[in-house]
């Protein structure tokens, strides 16, 4: 929807630049429409980018499970936010172009009232700053490796443990799980504590479902790491790096490396 509105803004703006001799009333309607749509886009992206921590192109839901325990519904979910570099670049382009259009239209519509034109121009510039800053921070985040030490340890030490989840130990009634023979354990908070006798089977099944999901993802990741070694193309290597980084973002949230 936002892309359609942006396309309309560009179409109306370009039309005004090319067709200077059109009917004045029609031209004024187009100018106001373009100005309002441009402000909508700028405000929308400012609110989205500045007040919400997650900027993403595709939201991948790994799992979303619910269980009712003693009349209380408990939900566990895990997501990966897929955010390619080109998408963030496109967001910057939309913000910059919208601001340029707003400044042009305000100076054109309110050419006899410079105060209003100046207020609109200043407001658009102020709205651009937080949105622009949030996107740049996100670009910096996706361009750097995800916790180098953790990533390298996983690749170097654990990639051969394809069946890692076949041998684990439940600790403190599912407070977390610990993997045997390797210095890895899950972080706390991923599972429901198995402390209610009447719900033991349901809770165990619920937690096992989550473990099975991570088991499948882990096996796919191990296959990916082995296939990645055979990639020769630099372009494919870059895509592989980004794909692997999204894999690892998920495991970084789940695993804790035990330092002895």
Order of alpha helices (4+ residues) and beta strands (2+ residues): alpha-alpha-beta-beta-alpha-alpha-alpha-beta-beta-beta-alpha-alpha-beta
